[in-house]
Amino acid sequence: MTNESIKALLVTICQYNTVRITQTFSKDDMDWIRVRCLPGTSILELTYLQSENVETYDSVDEAAAVIEKALYSHVTV
């Protein structure tokens, strides 16, 4: 998945921030990161499902870069 595709998904999630939409990204056939937009905001919440670490981003570009790096690097979080 390209950075632009990830950004498009994140923008869509934030456009509908009054409803509960989540997107799960997988790595090596395992659910890896769950993303949602905090209600009524443009803040993206990323939950790393393997470690349960939670990070928030107010920038779609930054969140997309973090997701892309997590999915395509050999480093685990």
PyMOL CGO cylinders between C-alpha atoms (Angstrom):
from pymol import cmd
from pymol.cgo import CYLINDER

trace = [
    CYLINDER, 0.00, 0.00, 0.00, 1.43, 3.35, -0.99, 0.3, 1, 1, 1, 1, 1, 1,
    CYLINDER, 1.43, 3.35, -0.99, 1.79, 6.37, 1.25, 0.3, 1, 1, 1, 1, 1, 1,
    CYLINDER, 1.79, 6.37, 1.25, -0.84, 8.15, -0.86, 0.3, 1, 1, 1, 1, 1, 1,
    CYLINDER, -0.84, 8.15, -0.86, -3.31, 5.27, -0.38, 0.3, 1, 1, 1, 1, 1, 1,
    CYLINDER, -3.31, 5.27, -0.38, -2.76, 5.33, 3.37, 0.3, 1, 1, 1, 1, 1, 1,
    CYLINDER, -2.76, 5.33, 3.37, -3.30, 9.11, 3.40, 0.3, 1, 1, 1, 1, 1, 1,
    CYLINDER, -3.30, 9.11, 3.40, -6.54, 8.74, 1.44, 0.3, 1, 1, 1, 1, 1, 1,
    CYLINDER, -6.54, 8.74, 1.44, -7.86, 6.24, 3.99, 0.3, 1, 1, 1, 1, 1, 1,
    CYLINDER, -7.86, 6.24, 3.99, -6.89, 8.48, 6.89, 0.3, 1, 1, 1, 1, 1, 1,
    CYLINDER, -6.89, 8.48, 6.89, -8.54, 11.53, 5.31, 0.3, 1, 1, 1, 1, 1, 1,
    CYLINDER, -8.54, 11.53, 5.31, -11.74, 9.53, 4.83, 0.3, 1, 1, 1, 1, 1, 1,
    CYLINDER, -11.74, 9.53, 4.83, -11.70, 8.35, 8.44, 0.3, 1, 1, 1, 1, 1, 1,
    CYLINDER, -11.70, 8.35, 8.44, -11.33, 11.96, 9.62, 0.3, 1, 1, 1, 1, 1, 1,
    CYLINDER, -11.33, 11.96, 9.62, -14.08, 13.22, 7.31, 0.3, 1, 1, 1, 1, 1, 1,
    CYLINDER, -14.08, 13.22, 7.31, -16.52, 10.93, 9.11, 0.3, 1, 1, 1, 1, 1, 1,
    CYLINDER, -16.52, 10.93, 9.11, -15.32, 11.66, 12.64, 0.3, 1, 1, 1, 1, 1, 1,
    CYLINDER, -15.32, 11.66, 12.64, -18.87, 11.78, 14.01, 0.3, 1, 1, 1, 1, 1, 1,
    CYLINDER, -18.87, 11.78, 14.01, -19.32, 8.04, 13.44, 0.3, 1, 1, 1, 1, 1, 1,
    CYLINDER, -19.32, 8.04, 13.44, -17.21, 5.14, 14.62, 0.3, 1, 1, 1, 1, 1, 1,
    CYLINDER, -17.21, 5.14, 14.62, -14.95, 4.05, 11.76, 0.3, 1, 1, 1, 1, 1, 1,
    CYLINDER, -14.95, 4.05, 11.76, -11.77, 2.08, 12.29, 0.3, 1, 1, 1, 1, 1, 1,
    CYLINDER, -11.77, 2.08, 12.29, -9.21, 0.85, 9.79, 0.3, 1, 1, 1, 1, 1, 1,
    CYLINDER, -9.21, 0.85, 9.79, -6.97, -2.09, 10.55, 0.3, 1, 1, 1, 1, 1, 1,
    CYLINDER, -6.97, -2.09, 10.55, -3.64, -2.43, 8.76, 0.3, 1, 1, 1, 1, 1, 1,
    CYLINDER, -3.64, -2.43, 8.76, -2.06, -5.88, 8.53, 0.3, 1, 1, 1, 1, 1, 1,
    CYLINDER, -2.06, -5.88, 8.53, 1.54, -7.00, 8.32, 0.3, 1, 1, 1, 1, 1, 1,
    CYLINDER, 1.54, -7.00, 8.32, 2.59, -10.57, 7.53, 0.3, 1, 1, 1, 1, 1, 1,
    CYLINDER, 2.59, -10.57, 7.53, -1.07, -11.71, 7.64, 0.3, 1, 1, 1, 1, 1, 1,
    CYLINDER, -1.07, -11.71, 7.64, -1.49, -10.34, 11.17, 0.3, 1, 1, 1, 1, 1, 1,
    CYLINDER, -1.49, -10.34, 11.17, -3.55, -7.35, 12.24, 0.3, 1, 1, 1, 1, 1, 1,
    CYLINDER, -3.55, -7.35, 12.24, -0.89, -4.80, 13.14, 0.3, 1, 1, 1, 1, 1, 1,
    CYLINDER, -0.89, -4.80, 13.14, -2.27, -1.28, 13.57, 0.3, 1, 1, 1, 1, 1, 1,
    CYLINDER, -2.27, -1.28, 13.57, -5.82, -0.08, 14.23, 0.3, 1, 1, 1, 1, 1, 1,
    CYLINDER, -5.82, -0.08, 14.23, -6.59, 3.53, 13.36, 0.3, 1, 1, 1, 1, 1, 1,
    CYLINDER, -6.59, 3.53, 13.36, -9.53, 5.70, 14.28, 0.3, 1, 1, 1, 1, 1, 1,
    CYLINDER, -9.53, 5.70, 14.28, -10.23, 9.41, 14.38, 0.3, 1, 1, 1, 1, 1, 1,
    CYLINDER, -10.23, 9.41, 14.38, -11.11, 10.67, 17.83, 0.3, 1, 1, 1, 1, 1, 1,
    CYLINDER, -11.11, 10.67, 17.83, -14.77, 11.77, 17.84, 0.3, 1, 1, 1, 1, 1, 1,
    CYLINDER, -14.77, 11.77, 17.84, -15.38, 15.33, 16.72, 0.3, 1, 1, 1, 1, 1, 1,
    CYLINDER, -15.38, 15.33, 16.72, -11.68, 15.98, 15.99, 0.3, 1, 1, 1, 1, 1, 1,
    CYLINDER, -11.68, 15.98, 15.99, -9.07, 15.41, 13.29, 0.3, 1, 1, 1, 1, 1, 1,
    CYLINDER, -9.07, 15.41, 13.29, -6.78, 13.58, 15.71, 0.3, 1, 1, 1, 1, 1, 1,
    CYLINDER, -6.78, 13.58, 15.71, -5.81, 10.10, 14.55, 0.3, 1, 1, 1, 1, 1, 1,
    CYLINDER, -5.81, 10.10, 14.55, -5.31, 7.43, 17.18, 0.3, 1, 1, 1, 1, 1, 1,
    CYLINDER, -5.31, 7.43, 17.18, -3.03, 4.54, 16.20, 0.3, 1, 1, 1, 1, 1, 1,
    CYLINDER, -3.03, 4.54, 16.20, -3.09, 1.40, 18.32, 0.3, 1, 1, 1, 1, 1, 1,
    CYLINDER, -3.09, 1.40, 18.32, -0.32, -1.12, 17.75, 0.3, 1, 1, 1, 1, 1, 1,
    CYLINDER, -0.32, -1.12, 17.75, -2.20, -4.36, 18.29, 0.3, 1, 1, 1, 1, 1, 1,
    CYLINDER, -2.20, -4.36, 18.29, 0.81, -6.50, 19.19, 0.3, 1, 1, 1, 1, 1, 1,
    CYLINDER, 0.81, -6.50, 19.19, 1.97, -4.24, 22.02, 0.3, 1, 1, 1, 1, 1, 1,
    CYLINDER, 1.97, -4.24, 22.02, -1.22, -2.25, 22.70, 0.3, 1, 1, 1, 1, 1, 1,
    CYLINDER, -1.22, -2.25, 22.70, 0.82, 0.98, 22.50, 0.3, 1, 1, 1, 1, 1, 1,
    CYLINDER, 0.82, 0.98, 22.50, -1.32, 3.97, 21.53, 0.3, 1, 1, 1, 1, 1, 1,
    CYLINDER, -1.32, 3.97, 21.53, -0.09, 7.06, 19.70, 0.3, 1, 1, 1, 1, 1, 1,
    CYLINDER, -0.09, 7.06, 19.70, -2.00, 10.11, 18.49, 0.3, 1, 1, 1, 1, 1, 1,
    CYLINDER, -2.00, 10.11, 18.49, -1.28, 12.34, 15.50, 0.3, 1, 1, 1, 1, 1, 1,
    CYLINDER, -1.28, 12.34, 15.50, -2.90, 15.55, 14.36, 0.3, 1, 1, 1, 1, 1, 1,
    CYLINDER, -2.90, 15.55, 14.36, -1.27, 15.32, 10.93, 0.3, 1, 1, 1, 1, 1, 1,
    CYLINDER, -1.27, 15.32, 10.93, -2.46, 12.88, 8.26, 0.3, 1, 1, 1, 1, 1, 1,
    CYLINDER, -2.46, 12.88, 8.26, 0.96, 13.09, 6.60, 0.3, 1, 1, 1, 1, 1, 1,
    CYLINDER, 0.96, 13.09, 6.60, 2.78, 12.19, 9.80, 0.3, 1, 1, 1, 1, 1, 1,
    CYLINDER, 2.78, 12.19, 9.80, 0.39, 9.35, 10.67, 0.3, 1, 1, 1, 1, 1, 1,
    CYLINDER, 0.39, 9.35, 10.67, 0.66, 7.93, 7.14, 0.3, 1, 1, 1, 1, 1, 1,
    CYLINDER, 0.66, 7.93, 7.14, 4.46, 7.99, 7.31, 0.3, 1, 1, 1, 1, 1, 1,
    CYLINDER, 4.46, 7.99, 7.31, 4.43, 6.20, 10.68, 0.3, 1, 1, 1, 1, 1, 1,
    CYLINDER, 4.43, 6.20, 10.68, 2.00, 3.55, 9.40, 0.3, 1, 1, 1, 1, 1, 1,
    CYLINDER, 2.00, 3.55, 9.40, 4.00, 3.01, 6.22, 0.3, 1, 1, 1, 1, 1, 1,
    CYLINDER, 4.00, 3.01, 6.22, 7.23, 2.62, 8.18, 0.3, 1, 1, 1, 1, 1, 1,
    CYLINDER, 7.23, 2.62, 8.18, 5.62, 0.18, 10.64, 0.3, 1, 1, 1, 1, 1, 1,
    CYLINDER, 5.62, 0.18, 10.64, 4.17, -1.96, 7.87, 0.3, 1, 1, 1, 1, 1, 1,
    CYLINDER, 4.17, -1.96, 7.87, 7.21, -2.13, 5.64, 0.3, 1, 1, 1, 1, 1, 1,
    CYLINDER, 7.21, -2.13, 5.64, 10.13, -2.14, 8.05, 0.3, 1, 1, 1, 1, 1, 1,
    CYLINDER, 10.13, -2.14, 8.05, 11.48, -5.13, 9.93, 0.3, 1, 1, 1, 1, 1, 1,
    CYLINDER, 11.48, -5.13, 9.93, 11.27, -3.30, 13.24, 0.3, 1, 1, 1, 1, 1, 1,
    CYLINDER, 11.27, -3.30, 13.24, 8.49, -4.26, 15.66, 0.3, 1, 1, 1, 1, 1, 1,
    CYLINDER, 8.49, -4.26, 15.66, 6.73, -1.82, 17.95, 0.3, 1, 1, 1, 1, 1, 1,
]
cmd.load_cgo(trace, "trace")
